[in-house]
Amino acid sequence: MEKPVYILNGPNLNMLGGREPGIYGGKTLVDIETDCREKATALNVSVEFRQSNHEGVLVDWVQEAAEHAAGIIINPGAYGHTSIALHDAIRAIAPLPVIEVHLSNIHAREPFRHQTMIAPVAIGMICGLGHLGYSLALEALAARL
């Protein structure tokens, strides 16, 4: 069996659907997972979909992906702007491809959200396209694999 694409989600994404829908949309994380599984089936890839509010757990999953995944799509949430640990973990697993996703357009929000620690170690970033960003990231990663 081929290795899955890990889709990792960071803090507060478990609150989607009720959390600031004007910014993050009305879909829940379960809805996004369902969409990702449907897209993955259409692309003939499998996915491992996970969420944690804990930085160290996300780091553990990135490290695990080095052996068990074909690539990573990560929505690091706020950790994207602050986590040197996630940056270092992703850098350590190169050349495994990583795509960063954000539901909102981080460049149109508060200045502290304009930069991420993940972007310099990712092959690409999709932001501002809501839940569609995940599907687009899956397409891009599948094409690269």
N, C-alpha and C positions, 0 to 999 in steps of 0.2 A: 504494500500500500504506500502510495506517495505521502510525503510529509504534508501536514496541513499548514494553512496560513493562520498564524496566531493573530487574533483581533483583541487587543488589550485596551481596556478602558479605565481611566483613572478616577480620582475623587469626585463625588457628587453626581456622577453620571447615572448612578442608580436612582436619582431623583428626577430624571427626565420625564416629561409628560405633565408634570405639575410645577416644575421649577422654571420660573421666568420664561414662559412659552413664547413671549415676544422676541426673546433672544435665541432660545434653543429649540423652538418648535414644539409641537404637541405630541410627537411620538415618544413612547417610552423606550427604554433601553431594550426591553423584550421585543418591541416592534422592530427596532433597528436590527436586533439579532435575527429575527425572522426574515427581514429583507436581505440581510447578508447571506444567510443560508440559501435563500432562493437564488441570489445572484451567483453564489459559489457553485451551485448545482449547474446553472446555465453555463458557467465558465469551466466546468469539469475540474473544480478544485474543492478541497474540503477546508473547513474552518474550525478553529478552536476559539470560542468566544468567551472572554472573561472580563470581570470588573472587580476592582479593589479600591478602597479608600486609603490604602496603606502603601506608602512609597516603597518600602522594602519588599513587599509582596510583588509589586510590579517589577522591581529589579530582579527578583528571583525568577519570574516568568520570562523576562528578557534573556537571562542566562540559560534557562531551560530551553528556550527556542533555538539556541545555538546548535543543539543536538537534534531537536525534535520537530523543527518547523522549516518550511520552505522560505518563509519571510514573515514580516510583522507589519501589521497596521496598528498604529497606536494613537489613541486619543488620550493624551496624558492629563487632560484637564489642566488645572492650575499648576500641577507639577511640571508641565511643559515650560513654564516661565521661571521655575525656581530650582529644579532638580539637577544638580551636577551629578548625582548618583545615577540617575537614568541616562544622562548624557554619556557617562563613562561606561555604563553597562552596554549601551548600544554600540559605542565605539569599539568595545572589546570583542563584540561578536561579528565585526566586519569580516568578510564581505556580505553577510546575510542582509538582504535588502529590507529597509524599514521605510514606511511611509507614515508621516504624521498627519493626523486629521483633527480639525477643530470644527465644530458645528457653526460657530459664529465667525464673523470676519474679525479676527483678533486685531487687525490693523485699523479698524474703525472704532475700536473701543478705547478703554483707558490706556494711557501711555505705557503702564507697566506690563500690559499684555502684548505689546507690539513685537517683542523679541521672544524667542524660545531657545531653550537649551538643547532641544531635540533637533531643530532644523539643520545645524551644522553637521550632524552625523546621520541624517536621513537622506534618502535618494530624492525625496520630494515631499511637498506639503500641500494639502488641500484644506482650505479654510473658507468659511462664509457660505457654503452651499448646503448647510443643514445636513439632514440625514443622507442626502444624495452623495455627500463626500465619501461615505463608506463604500458605496457601490463603485464610485469612480476609482477609489483607491484599489479595490479588488480588481477592477479591469486593468489598471496600470500594473499592478503586481503580477497578475496572471500573464500579461503580455511580456513582462520581463523574464518570467520563469520559463 
